[in-house]
Amino acid sequence: MSAGPGPRFAEDRPANLRTPPRWHRLSHIAGLLPRELEALAAGLGVPPDGRVLDYGCADAPYRHFFPAGVEYIAADIPGNPHATATIAPDGTVDVPDASVDCVLSTQVLEHVADPAVYLSECARVLRPGGGMLLSTHGIMVFHPDPVDLWRWTGEGLRHVVEQAGLEVERLEGIMGLGATGLQLFQDALLWRLRARLRAPVAWLLQRLVALAERLDDADTRRLNALVFAVVARKP
């Protein structure tokens, strides 16, 4: 095992996190996050014949949030076979100004070299009145994919989004402080255990994480959370 700022497990590969088993160390947030994002996406008001930019699309797992008839532009760095548009080395994307109704950005912002450029691009491509749904890490263990550069507080995330010229309509925390504390304890513990013990320990701790999640209300999650989600709109 190589030394470093945090553990990395083979089972953390993103392809396995869409439907993880109950003993996966991220099973709770992997189930919770898509549900929360889908509920927020429902309020974006994307028209049936609109255009959506998935900015850092991976394998485009959230395409189903939007009407079947939308033009779905899946943008990512070179080499992603799921992408239909390419993100340039400077973080920009070849999409015309004011040409999309929605930008979707899920767990991308923590990986980009220049968040200000990325968010400015989100604002640039949105039509007036268009919406952005963005999620990113608050309190989270080191998570390279291939790099991991940033973390935010709720207020910090609101600040950088507004600095890009967008108006924040909603800011929600997903997985509050108590549950996040247990998650971080688990992440610190698992890599010290023998491999055969990791699954049962993760299963137990993920059940406790789910229980702790019930103790925080929406207001406290907006202050401290594992993940933050923002709905913003271009004036």
C-alpha positions as CSV (number, residue, x, y, z in Angstrom):
1,M,0.0,0.0,0.0
2,S,1.4,3.4,-1.0
3,A,1.6,6.2,1.5
4,G,-0.6,9.2,0.8
5,P,-3.2,11.6,2.2
6,G,-6.0,9.0,2.3
7,P,-7.0,5.4,1.5
8,R,-7.8,4.2,-2.0
9,F,-9.6,0.9,-2.6
10,A,-10.1,-0.9,-5.8
11,E,-13.8,-1.1,-5.2
12,D,-14.0,2.7,-5.3
13,R,-13.8,2.8,-9.1
14,P,-16.7,5.0,-10.3
15,A,-18.3,2.4,-12.6
16,N,-19.1,0.3,-9.5
17,L,-20.8,3.2,-7.6
18,R,-23.9,3.5,-9.7
19,T,-25.6,0.5,-7.9
20,P,-23.1,-0.4,-5.1
21,P,-23.8,-3.4,-2.8
22,R,-24.9,-2.6,0.7
23,W,-21.4,-3.4,2.1
24,H,-19.7,-0.9,-0.2
25,R,-18.1,1.9,1.9
26,L,-20.1,4.6,-0.1
27,S,-23.4,2.7,-0.4
28,H,-25.5,5.3,1.5
29,I,-24.3,8.4,-0.4
30,A,-24.3,6.5,-3.7
31,G,-28.0,5.8,-3.2
32,L,-28.9,9.2,-1.6
33,L,-27.2,11.6,-4.0
34,P,-29.0,10.5,-7.3
35,R,-32.4,10.8,-5.5
36,E,-31.6,14.3,-4.2
37,L,-30.3,15.5,-7.6
38,E,-33.3,14.1,-9.4
39,A,-35.6,16.0,-7.2
40,L,-33.7,19.2,-7.8
41,A,-33.6,18.6,-11.5
42,A,-37.4,18.4,-11.6
43,G,-37.5,22.1,-10.7
44,L,-35.2,23.3,-13.4
45,G,-38.0,23.6,-16.0
46,V,-36.1,22.3,-19.0
47,P,-38.4,22.3,-22.0
48,P,-39.1,19.0,-23.8
49,D,-37.2,20.3,-26.9
50,G,-34.4,22.0,-24.9
51,R,-30.7,21.6,-24.8
52,V,-28.7,20.3,-21.8
53,L,-25.0,20.4,-21.3
54,D,-23.6,17.6,-19.0
55,Y,-20.3,19.3,-18.2
56,G,-18.0,16.5,-17.1
57,C,-20.4,13.7,-18.1
58,A,-18.4,10.5,-17.2
59,D,-20.9,7.9,-18.4
60,A,-23.9,10.3,-18.3
61,P,-25.7,8.5,-15.5
62,Y,-28.3,11.3,-15.1
63,R,-29.5,11.6,-18.7
64,H,-32.9,10.3,-17.5
65,F,-33.5,13.4,-15.4
66,F,-34.6,15.2,-18.5
67,P,-37.2,14.8,-21.2
68,A,-36.4,12.2,-23.9
69,G,-36.6,14.9,-26.6
70,V,-33.9,17.2,-25.3
71,E,-30.6,17.6,-27.1
72,Y,-28.1,16.2,-24.6
73,I,-24.6,17.4,-25.0
74,A,-22.2,15.2,-23.0
75,A,-18.9,16.9,-22.5
76,D,-15.7,15.4,-21.0
77,I,-12.0,15.3,-21.4
78,P,-10.5,13.5,-24.4
79,G,-10.8,9.7,-24.3
80,N,-14.3,9.3,-22.9
81,P,-16.4,7.3,-25.4
82,H,-19.6,8.6,-23.9
83,A,-18.8,12.2,-24.6
84,T,-20.2,14.1,-27.6
85,A,-18.2,17.3,-26.9
86,T,-14.7,17.8,-25.6
87,I,-13.5,19.8,-22.7
88,A,-10.3,21.7,-23.7
89,P,-7.1,21.6,-21.6
90,D,-8.0,25.1,-20.3
91,G,-11.4,23.9,-19.0
92,T,-13.5,25.5,-21.7
93,V,-16.0,23.7,-23.9
94,D,-16.8,24.2,-27.5
95,V,-20.5,25.2,-27.1
96,P,-21.9,28.5,-28.4
97,D,-22.8,31.4,-26.0
98,A,-26.3,31.4,-24.6
99,S,-27.2,28.2,-26.4
100,V,-28.3,25.7,-23.6
101,D,-31.3,25.6,-21.2
102,C,-29.5,23.7,-18.5
103,V,-26.0,22.9,-17.3
104,L,-25.6,19.7,-15.3
105,S,-22.4,19.4,-13.2
106,T,-22.3,16.5,-10.8
107,Q,-19.1,15.8,-8.7
108,V,-16.9,17.6,-11.2
109,L,-16.0,21.0,-9.6
110,E,-13.6,19.4,-7.1
111,H,-11.5,18.0,-9.9
112,V,-11.1,21.0,-12.2
113,A,-7.9,23.0,-12.2
114,D,-9.7,26.4,-12.3
115,P,-13.2,26.5,-10.8
116,A,-13.7,30.2,-11.8
117,V,-13.1,29.3,-15.5
118,Y,-15.4,26.3,-15.3
119,L,-18.2,28.3,-13.7
120,S,-17.8,31.2,-16.1
121,E,-18.2,28.7,-18.9
122,C,-21.4,27.4,-17.3
123,A,-22.7,31.0,-17.2
124,R,-21.5,31.7,-20.8
125,V,-23.3,28.8,-22.4
126,L,-26.6,29.3,-20.5
127,R,-29.5,31.2,-22.1
128,P,-30.9,34.0,-20.0
129,G,-33.3,32.2,-17.5
130,G,-31.4,28.9,-18.0
131,G,-30.6,26.9,-14.9
132,M,-27.6,25.0,-13.5
133,L,-27.6,22.0,-11.2
134,L,-24.2,21.5,-9.6
135,S,-23.1,19.1,-6.9
136,T,-19.6,18.9,-5.4
137,H,-17.8,17.9,-2.2
138,G,-18.1,19.6,1.1
139,I,-16.4,17.5,3.8
140,M,-15.0,14.5,2.0
141,V,-12.0,12.2,2.0
142,F,-9.4,12.5,-0.7
143,H,-10.9,11.3,-3.9
144,P,-8.7,11.6,-7.0
145,D,-10.3,11.1,-10.4
146,P,-7.6,11.7,-11.7
147,V,-6.9,14.6,-9.4
148,D,-8.8,16.0,-6.4
149,L,-8.2,19.7,-5.7
150,W,-11.0,21.5,-3.8
151,R,-13.6,21.4,-1.0
152,W,-16.3,23.9,-0.2
153,T,-18.4,25.2,2.6
154,G,-22.0,26.0,1.7
155,E,-21.3,29.7,1.8
156,G,-18.0,29.3,-0.2
157,L,-19.8,27.4,-2.9
158,R,-22.5,30.1,-3.1
159,H,-19.8,32.7,-3.3
160,V,-18.0,31.2,-6.3
161,V,-21.3,30.5,-8.2
162,E,-22.4,34.1,-7.7
163,Q,-19.0,35.4,-8.7
164,A,-19.6,33.7,-12.1
165,G,-22.7,35.8,-12.6
166,L,-25.3,33.2,-11.6
167,E,-28.1,33.6,-9.1
168,V,-28.4,30.9,-6.5
169,E,-32.0,29.7,-6.0
170,R,-31.3,26.7,-3.8
171,L,-28.4,25.3,-1.9
172,E,-28.8,22.0,-0.2
173,G,-26.5,19.8,1.9
174,I,-26.6,16.1,1.2
175,M,-25.5,13.9,4.2
176,G,-25.2,16.0,7.3
177,L,-22.5,16.5,9.9
178,G,-23.2,13.4,12.1
179,A,-23.5,11.1,9.2
180,T,-20.4,12.6,7.6
181,G,-18.4,12.2,10.8
182,L,-19.2,8.4,10.8
183,Q,-18.4,8.2,7.1
184,L,-14.9,9.8,7.7
185,F,-14.3,7.5,10.7
186,Q,-15.2,4.5,8.5
187,D,-12.8,5.7,5.8
188,A,-10.0,6.1,8.3
189,L,-10.6,2.7,9.7
190,L,-11.2,0.4,6.7
191,W,-7.8,0.6,5.1
192,R,-6.3,-0.6,8.4
193,L,-8.4,-3.7,8.5
194,R,-7.7,-7.0,6.8
195,A,-9.5,-7.3,3.5
196,R,-12.0,-9.9,4.7
197,L,-13.2,-7.6,7.5
198,R,-13.8,-4.5,5.3
199,A,-17.2,-5.6,3.9
200,P,-18.9,-6.5,7.2
201,V,-17.5,-3.4,9.0
202,A,-18.6,-1.2,6.1
203,W,-22.0,-2.7,6.1
204,L,-22.4,-1.9,9.8
205,L,-21.1,1.6,9.6
206,Q,-23.2,2.4,6.5
207,R,-26.3,1.4,8.5
208,L,-25.2,3.8,11.2
209,V,-24.5,6.5,8.6
210,A,-28.1,6.1,7.4
211,L,-29.4,6.3,10.9
212,A,-27.3,9.4,11.7
213,E,-28.6,11.1,8.6
214,R,-32.1,11.3,10.1
215,L,-30.8,13.4,13.0
216,D,-29.9,16.5,10.9
217,D,-32.4,18.9,9.4
218,A,-32.1,20.8,6.1
219,D,-30.8,23.9,7.8
220,T,-27.9,22.2,9.5
221,R,-27.0,20.2,6.4
222,R,-26.7,23.5,4.5
223,L,-23.9,24.4,6.9
224,N,-22.0,21.1,7.0
225,A,-22.4,18.3,4.6
226,L,-20.5,15.6,2.7
227,V,-21.9,17.0,-0.6
228,F,-23.5,20.3,-1.5
229,A,-25.9,20.8,-4.4
230,V,-26.8,24.2,-5.9
231,V,-29.5,25.2,-8.3
232,A,-28.6,28.5,-9.9
233,R,-30.0,30.5,-12.8
234,K,-28.6,33.0,-15.3
235,P,-30.3,36.4,-15.0
